[in-house]
Amino acid sequence: MAAMRRLGILDLEIEVVLSGSVFKGESPLLIHTIERGILAAAHRARLVNARYEPLVGAAILGLEALGVLLSETIYAHLEDSARSWELLRNVDG
């Protein structure tokens, strides 16, 4: 919340991505509490669950840093790899 305030984005329509092991629990109590707190200050924010474990994001950033253009084919391979290595989050199937 403090970071959103410092960046001046409390009034923007933004996505707040939930990631980390604390959000893997089965009880929605924590997420609902966090969502209420965020929406009290940032009314237009929308909470979304991360699709991948942070490792996949790090791989994408690494590829981008190397100048790799991330085509649909590369994203499809990342998706397949993430699924086979069990790095998908909050996704059925």
Steps between C-alpha positions, in 0.01 A plus 500: 500500500779739588667432165177570315462825690862608429462418132177699485296213356223469758249655257597289200332187369779250568548131563656396829654156452494266798804275513687312765445192708268679743238517223509125435283421801149370463333757725394821325516700826846646438428594140167660592665701778775622269248578225285707738806695613618571148156593369443737792785716370516405131136468393580415138758229573431141406668209675614215278675175579839439343483234229857383550747454781750790513767284334312518169488879520874503567555285190292741290693801635827320425398429143392863453831622645679286239298669229286196418173595335235300681283355227182300546708186443738588784208576731343165406826325590516691828143396576577135425819508706327673791229235495745209487716647780186577707563875491141593416306659784126507563430321174284193464609226266 
